[in-house]
Amino acid sequence: MGAVILPMALTGCKSGETSSEKVIEKPEIEVVDGMMTPEVLESFGQVNEATPSPDGKTIAFTLKYESIEENKGNAEIYIMNVDGSDLKRLTTSAGSEGNLQWIENGERIAFLCKDDDTKTTQIFSIDKNGGSRTRHSKVENGVESFKISPDGKKVIYGSPIKTFNRDSTVFEGLDKTTGRVVNDLGYKHWDEWVTMIPHPFLADFGKEVGEPMDIMDGEPFECPMRPFGGAESFAWTPDSKQLVYVSRKYAGKEYVFSTDSNLYLYDLESKQTECLTEGMPGYDTDPVFSPDGNTLAWLSMATPKYESDKKRLMVMDMKTRSKRDLTENWDWWPEGIAWAPDGKSIFFHGYQGGGMPMFRIDVASCEVKTLSEGVFDYASVKPISNDKVIALRHSMTSPNEIFEVTAGNAKALTDINGELLGKLKKVTVEKKLVPTTDGKEMTTWVILPPDFDPNKKYPAILYCQGGPQQAVSQFWSYRWNFMIMASHGYIVIAPNRRGVPGFGEEWNRQISGDYGGQNMRDYLSAVDYMTKENYVDKDHVGAIGASYGGFSVYWLAGHHEGRFAALVAHAGIFNIEAQYLETEEMWFADFDLGGPYWDKSNPIAQNTYANSPHKFVDKWTAPMLITVGELDYRILASQGMMAYNACRMRNIPTEMLVFPDENHWVLKPQNAILWQRVFFRFLDQYLRPDAKPRYENVKEPKAPVTMVD
């Protein structure tokens, strides 16, 4: 079924009035010869937040489209019956809606949207028929996330406050200065200077949000946690008398070296706070109460500083405070936990074997059952009964759609992108088990071009995953999209090398302290395995990747022994010693790199720094494309610029694409399209020298970018 698209309107997030901002609608896109292009990739509808109503009869969700012309996207709210019928659009506004929550027994939907009056994000609601739009909040600094209590009388929300400034008098009379005085670590995070931090505010909820109370008043800590924390950081007890919030209560140097977040129970009547996870030194996140409120479930990591440790599904008896690890004997990673209505089991999805199946665990016996698996990933699991859930599902060849899942059966409820996908030539995804140098088998996804002919030869691309502990599952990406790569005539080789989840704790953890080690040998094993196939042109193989994948490309550049004819690195680590000091989340570098480079007595750390890519530039020979974002504080743009300069000094054919307005990712539509055009133009030049040039005479989008040739 296709989405119901209403005529374009001019309206913002305010009740009954209009604004001059244009509403972004489903774009018109022409598909030529079944080809996936950057413009086509940006045209897919992005389905998210599938949220069943309390009675399980209706599903609300958001559908987002990007506008290349406007250089931004817009998400609207839709609802449909639980069987997928009677699809309706509820909102038509210039500001994206999100953070959906059913209220008033399923008669209304609360959400966040940018308010035209205050120019900040506020809490709104709308009835299930799309009428009576109401703004509930008018918070000075806006609302970043919220969760309304089960009885509908209270709301907990995150809103930014000014950081605790220890040095204010020095700025007296200097209202135009741009200087910042820094006196501790933690001054930058992800893509921003830390001048504001989110705090949790509790207030009465009704037609208007009442006078708020900061339940962490005076504490210089974040809640929800930056940069990605949201409404999942809050959990109400079913009786609405207490709530749990997540916070990492550290600041400065302690903050940047710690992953010790905890769950805090706040009692509304006594206004007292209790730490529920004291003594658990790793991440504790995603709290969810059982339907009767007697048990709290959450996700937990055991190891300090190790942000990619095995996730454990923990439960706590709220009467005795006793804890159990339900997945102690299950060697995989749970994600997205949700209680069954009877409270006897928990649904979740998780990485396993190169995909993300859906699971169900019995709380009493800890028995895990697989509900649905295949060549796809599940996400955002929401039960509507004890044996039926609503979830999002995607793959390397299809973006998110909403599915109904029961044991052994999955039924698609939406087909938002079916029409567009039907116009594109199909690519083929195959699973290979590649022998590794230490006698193991490595799950590797191979994506073949449309109209694949095994009697022809094709150039190939080795995809190097970031993270580094991030699985090569059946993900759909709007940057590293395997379908568009294959559509451009490339065979994509995507190994689940050492250091990714889904293959057991030992496989995942091996990479820590072994950068440049077994995981790099795994990459070369995958390339050598595939280049034995007659249809792979072994003289025209490239390697690509971002973040740790960018590090991998830089490292392989000095160790590939002629395997690669072109390399592409985005936001990659070039100089590990610099990375140890430059990155903002220093716990990661301290744990994964093995420690500081000045600790000469630490053999793990010294081995890491000895394998820094910048030490092997003398062996670089392959042409390289380097792309960076100047708002990237995780891996600074200077890392890529150093690599670019090294290539130029050595007269290696090199190109660099710099985005002043992007962070670790490339998010703006015009920047995204430019990235894809430069990416394929570069690869075609060196891997498809006889092919007709693409993107040579294309007018570049008008976006704030800098390209150095």
N, C-alpha and C positions, 0 to 999 in steps of 0.2 A: 504494500500500500504506500502511497506517496503522502508527503506532508501537505496539509491544507495551508496554503499561503494566502494571507489576506492582502488586499491592495496596499500599496505603499502609503504610509501616513507620516505626518510630521507631528510627533508627540514625544514628550519626555516622561520621566518618572514623577508625575504629579496627577492628582485626581481631576479628571474632567477638563483639563486644559492642554494646550499644545505649546510646543517650543519650535524653534527654527532648525533644530538639528534633524538631519536626515536619518530615517530609519533604514538600517541595512537589511536587505531582503535576500532571498535566494538568488544567487547570480545567474545570469544567462551565460552559458559557456558552450562554445562550439568544439566538438571533438572531431579531429581530422584523422582519417585512416586508422581509427581505433587507438590513437597514440595518447599515452599519459604524458602531459606536459606540466611544467610548474604551475601554469594557470589553472589547469584541470585539478591538480592536487589541492590548490587553495579553494576550490569550489565545492568540496564535499561538505555536507552537513555534519556538524559535530554534536552527537547525542550524548547527554550526560545527566546525572542526578535522577535516575529513574526511581521515583518514590511512591510506593503504594499508599493509598488512603487507609485510615484505621480499619475500615470494614473489608479491606482487600478487594474492593470491586472496581477501583479506579486507580490509574497510574498517572502521576504528574512527572514531567521531565522537561529539561531544557534542550533547545535546538539552536545551535550557533552557526552563523554563516559569516565568512570574511568578505570584506570589500577591498579589492585592490585599489580602486580609485580613492576611497576614504582612508585607506591604510590602517584599518582597524576591523574588529569583529563585533558582532552583536548577538547575544543569546536571548531567546524568548521562551515563555512557558507554554507548554502544550499539555493537554490531558487526553486520556482515552480510556475506554473500558479495559478491564484486566485481560480480556481476550484479544485486544488490539483493535476492536471496532470503535466507531464513532470518534475518530481523531479530531480534536478541536484545538485551535490556537486561542490562548487566553489573553496574551499581552501583545501590544504593538508599540514599542517605545525605542527611543534612541539609546537608552542606557541598558546594558545587559542585566538580566535578572539571574539570581543564583541563590544558593543556600536555602533550598526549598524545604518547607515544613508544613504539614497539614495541621490545622487548628480547628477549634469549634466542632469537634466530632466529625471532621471531614467536610465541613461546609465551606471552609475557606483555606487558602494557601498563603502562608507567610513567606517572605523572601527578601533579599537585599537588592537594592537598585540605587544608582546614583540619582540624587534628588536635584531637580532643576533649580530650586530656590537656594539651597545651601551649598550646592556643588560638592556635596559629600555623599557617601553611601549611607543609606538609612534603611530601616525596617519598614516594609510595606506589606499589605495583604490584599487579596482579591478573592471574590467568591468563586466557587467552582464552575460558574457559568461565564466568568470573565467580567462581571460587573462589580460595582461598589468598591473601586480601588481606594485604599486608605493608607495614608502615611502614618505610622505609629510613633516613630522616633524623630527627634531633632537634636541629635548628639553633636556637640560642637566639632569634634574631630572625626566624626563619622563612625560607622559600625563596620568592623571587618568580618565578624562571624557572630552567630547567635544560636541559642537553643531555648525554646519556650518550655516551661514546666508542663508535666502531663496534665495538671488541672487547669492549665491555661492562664493562671493568675500571675506568674512570675516569668522573667526572662533573664538569662545570663548572656552577656555579650562582651566581645573583645573590642576595645577601642584604644587608639594610641594616646599616650601621655608623653610629656617632655621627659627626657632622661634627667637623672639627678645630677645637676650641674654643680661641680665643686668650685668653679672659678668664674664668677659672674661679674665681679667688680672691675676686672680688667677691661671689660667691654664698654664701660660707662662712657657715653658721649660718642660712641663709634658705631652709629646705626647703619653705616654703609660698608663697614668692613666685611670681608668675605673670609677672614681668617678663622681657623678652628684651633683651639688649644687642646692638645691630646695629652692625657696624663695616665692612661692605662691601656691595656689591650682590649679588643672587642670594639674598636671604634668604627669598623666597617663590617658589613655583613651582606653576602650575596651580591647585591647591586646598589646598596645605599650606605651612606654615612649614618651611623646610629645616633640620630638626634631625637627620635621618638621610639618608644617601646610599647607594645600592647599590654593592657591590663584588663582583668575580668571585672565587669560591673554588673551588679544585681539590681533589678528594679521591678516594680509592679508592671504588669502588662495588661493593657486594655485598649481602648480606642487611642489612648496616648500612653507612651512609656513614662512611668513615674520617675520621681527623683532617684537617681542612681547612687549606689554605694559601691565603692571600690573595695572588693573583698581582699585585695592585696595592698591596701593603702600603706604607703611608706616603704614598700619593698621594691628595691631596684632590679626587679626580675621580670622576665617576659611571661605572659600567658594570653593567648596561645603562643607557642614558641615560633620564632622566626627560623627560616623564611617561609615555611609551607604550612604551619599549623593553622587549623580552622575549627569548625564546629565540632569535629571529632574529639577535640580536647576537653569537651564538657559532657557530663552524664548526670542526668537527674535520677533520683530514686523515684519509683512509681508513685509514692505518696506525696511527692513534691516538697518534702520537708528537708531534704539534704541534696547536695550535688557534689560531684567529683570534678576536679579540674587538674590539668597537667601543667607542670612548670619545672624548668631547670633552674633552681634557685642558687645561681652563681652569677658573679659579675666579674668584669675585667679579666685578669689572667686565668682565674679559676674557671670562668665561663668558657673561654676558648679552648681549654684543655679537658673539658668534661662532657660526657654524654649522660651524666647522671640526672635524668629527669625523673620526677616522682609523681605519684597520684596523691592528691590532697582532698580529704573529705571535709566539706564545709557544712555546718549545721545552721540553718536559717534562724532558728529560734535563739540558740545560745550565742551565735556568731563566733563559734569556736572552730578552729581548723586542726585537723589531725593528718599527719603524714602516714599513709597506708603502706608505703613501700620502703620504709626506712631500712637501710642495710642492703638494698638491692642497687648495685653501683652502675648498672647500664641503663639504657633507655627503657622507660616504662610509659606506654602510650595507649591510646584508643580504648578508654574504659567504656564498658557497656553493662548495665544492670540487667539481671534476669527479670522476667515479667513479674515475679512476686517480690523482687527487691532483696531477696535473701542472699544472693550471690553476685559478686562483681567479677566480670571477665575483662582481661586486657592482654595486650601484647608486651612482651618483656625480653630484653637482652641481658645476658649475665655478665658480659665482660666490659670493664671500663674502657672508654676511649674507642672501642671497636664498634663503629656505627653499622657495620655489616655482619655482626654476629648473628647466629641462628636466632630467629624469633621464636619465642615460646608462648603458647596459649595458656595463660595462668588464670586461675579462679580463686576467689577468696570468699570464705564463709563470713558474712558480715556480722554474725553474732559472736563468733569465736576469734575472728581475724586470722584463722588458719588458711594457708595457701597451698595450692597444688599446681603442678605443671602437667597439664593434660597431654602435652605432646613430648613428654620426656623420652618416650620410646619410639617417636616418629621423626625420622631424619629429614624432614622437609620444613618449609617456611609457611606458616599461616599468614594470611592477609585478610583484611576486611571482614572482621567477625560480626556475626549477628545471631541473636538467640532465636530458637524456635519458640512459637507462642506458648507451648506447654512447659518450657524451661528445662526440658530433659536433654536437649542437644543444642549444638552451636553449628551454624553454617559458616563456611568461609571459602575463599579461593586461595591458591598458593602455587608457587613455582614447583614444577616437577617434570623432569625429563624434557625440557625445552618447550614447555607450554605452561598454562595456568588452569588446571582443572578446577572443578568445584567439589568441595568435600563437606562432610557432615561428621561431627564427632559426638559420641555419647558421653555426657558429662560424668556419669557414674562409672562406666567401664573403660573409658578412654579409647574405645574402638572407633577407628576412622573408616568411613566408607566414601568411595568416590561416586559422586552423583552423575557427573558428566565430564567427559574428556574427549580430546580429539586435536585436530590441527587448528587450534584457536586458543585464545585466552579469555577467561572470565574476569569481571570486575564488578564492584558495587553490588554485593549480594544482599537482597532484602526479602525476608520470608513473608509470605501471605497466609501460610498455614503450616502445620507441622511437617508436611511433606511436599510443599511447593514454594518455590522462590522466584523472585523477579531479579534479573541481573543484566548487566551489559556484557556483550561479547564482541570480540574483534579478532582479526587475524592479519597476516601480512598482505592479504589481498582484499580486505574489507574493513572499513572503519566501524566504530561502535554501532550496534543495533540492540534493541531491547528484546530479551528472551524470557520465556517462562520455562522453568526447569523443574522436573520431577525426577525421581531416580531412574536413570537410564533413558530419559526422554527430554529433548529440548525443542521448544517451539518458538519460532521467530514471531514477535508481536509487531515489529516495525520493519519497514523497508525504505527508510529515508533515502538511501543512496543507491537503491537497486537500479533505477533508471539510468543514472550516470555510469555506474559500473557496467551496465549492459551495453553501453556504447564503446567500451574499451576492450581491446584485445586481451585475452586471458594470459596470465603467466602461470607457470607451474612451480609448486613448492615441493621439494623432495627432502627426505630425511636420510642422511648418510651417517654411518658409524665409522669414524675415522680412527685407525690405530695410532696411538701416541708413542713417543720415544721411550716411555717407561712402561709399556705393555698394557695400557688401558685403552678403552674405547671412548671416543668423544662424539657426542651428538652434534652434528653439523647440518644446518639448513642450507640447501642449495636452491636458488631461485633461477629458473630458466626463462629466457625471453619468449615473447609471443611467437607462435608459429615455429617453435623450436624444431630444428632439423639436426639430428645427431650426426649426419654426414657432412655438416658444415663446421667451420671453426669460428668460435666466438671469443672476444676478449673477456677477461674475468676481473672481478673486483673482490679482494679480501676485505670483509667488514670487521673492524676491530672495535669491540664493545667498550663502552665507558664504564664508569662506576668507581673502582674497577669491579666491585662485586654486584653486578647487575646482569641478569640472565638474558640470553638471546632467546626469548620466548616468541610467541606468535604476535608480537606487538605491531601496531599500526602507528607509524610516525609521520609527522608532517615535515620532518627534516631528513632523517635517515630512512627514507621510504624505499623498501626493496622493490616494490611494484614499479615505481617510476624508473629505478635503475635498470631493471630487467627490460622495461619497455623501450629504453634507449639502446637496447642491443647488447647488454652486458649479462654475463652469468655472475650471480652474486654468491659468494662463499661466506657463510656466517657461522663460525664455530662457537660452541659453548666451551671455550677454553677454561683452563684452570682458573679458579677464582670467581666463579659465578654460582648463584644459588640454583637449586633444583636437582642437584646431583649428590646431595649429602653434605654434611658439615665439613668433612675432611677435604673434599674437592673445593668447596668455597673458600676455606680458610688458608689453603696452601699458598695463595698468592701473597699474603701479607709477609713482608720482609723478603720477598723473592722477586721483586720487580726486575725484569730483564732475564728471568729464569725459565721455569718450566712452562709458564703460560705463553712465552714467546716461541718456545719449541713447539707448543701445540699449534700456534698459528702457522708455522712453517710446515708442520705435518699436514695440516688441512690443504695448504697450497700444493704441496708435493703430491698428495693423494689425488686432487682434482686435475692437476696438469698431466696426469697419466691418461686421462680421458682424451680420446682423439678429437672431441669437439671443443676442447679448450685450447685456445691459442696461447701456448706457454711463453711466447715472446711478447705478449701484450697483456700482462697481468698488473693490476694496480692494487694499492692498499689504502684504505680510508678509515677515518675514525675521529671521534671527538672526546675531549676530556682525557680519561685514561686511554681511550682509543687514540687520541692525538699523541699522547706519550708513546703508545705502541708504534705508531707510524714513525715518529722520530727515532725510536730505538731500532726498528726494523730497517730504517734508512742506512744504518751503519753496520747491519749484520745480515743482509738478505742474499748476499752472494749472487747477485744478478737476477734474482727472481722477479723483481718489480721494475716496470717501465715507467711508472708514475705514482705519485704519492699525494694524498690530501689529508691535512691535519687541521682540525678545528679545536680551538681552546685547549690545546695540549700542553703537557708539561715537557719543557725542553731542558731546563736546568733544575735538577732535583734539589740541590743545595739552596737555590733561590726560592724554590717552591716551599721548602720547609719554613722559611721565614716570611714569605709573602702571603700565603693563604690565610683566610680569616678564621676558619674552623680548624684550629691547630691540633685538636685531639686526633683528627684523621691522619695528618702527616706524622704525628708523634708515634701513633700505633702502627700504621701501615708501612711507614718507611723504616721503622725499627728504632727511632730515636733521633737525636740531633747529630749533625755531621761532625760536630766538634768532640763527640765522645769517641775517642780513638780506641778505647778498650771494648767497644761494643761491636762484635764481628758482624751481626746482622745489619746494623746501620751502615757500617763501613762497606759491606757488600752492596747495599742499595745505592749508595752514592758513587761507588766505583762503576756502577752500571748506568749512570746518568747519560742520556742521549747526547748531551753537549760534548762529552768526552770522545765521541766517535765521529765527529763531523768530518775528519780527514778521510773517512771511508765513504762519505755520501757521494752518490753519483746520479741518482734518479731525479728527474724534474719533480718539483714540489709546488703545490698550492697550499697556502696557509691562510686561514680565516680566523678572525678574533673579534670580540666585542669589548669596547673600552669600559663598559660598566661591569665587567666580569671581575669580581673580587675573590672568586673561588680559585681561578687560575688566571693570573693577570695577563692582559694583552701583551705586556712586555715579553712574556715567554715566547709567544709566536713571533714577535718582532725580532727577538734575538735569533731565532731560527732562520727567519727571512734574511737577516743581515749576514748570517754565516753562509747561507747559500749564495748570496750575491758576491760575497768576498771570494768564494771559491768558484765563481762563474758557472754555477749550476742553474739551469733554466728554472726560474721561480716567479711566482705571482702571489700577491697578498691582497686580501679583501678585508678591510677594516670597517667595523660598524661602531661609530661613536655612541649610538643610542641603544645598543643591545648588551645583554649580560652574558651569562654562560650559554644561553640559547639564542636563537634568532627567531623572534616572535612576530614582528610587524610584517604584514602581508607583502609590502613592496620589497622590504629587505629579504624576506624569504624567497621571493621569486628571483631577485637578483642573485642570491646565493646559489640557487639551483642552476641558473643560466651560466654563471661563472664556473660552477662545479662541472657541468657537462661539457662546456666549451673546452675546459682544461683537459678533462679525461679523453675527450674525442681527439684532441690534438696529438696525444701521445699513445693512446690505446686503439684508436680507430683512424689511423692516418690516411686511409684510402676512402673514408666515408665523407659524404658531403658535409661541410661545416654547418654547425647549428649555432644560433644565437650570435652570429657575427654581425648581422645588420639589424638586430632588434633594438628598438629604442629603449634605453634603460629607464626604469621607473624613476620618478622624481622623488628620491629619498635621500636622507642625510647620510651618505656613505662616502668612503674614500677608497679608491682602488689604486694600488701601486703596481705598475707593470715592470 
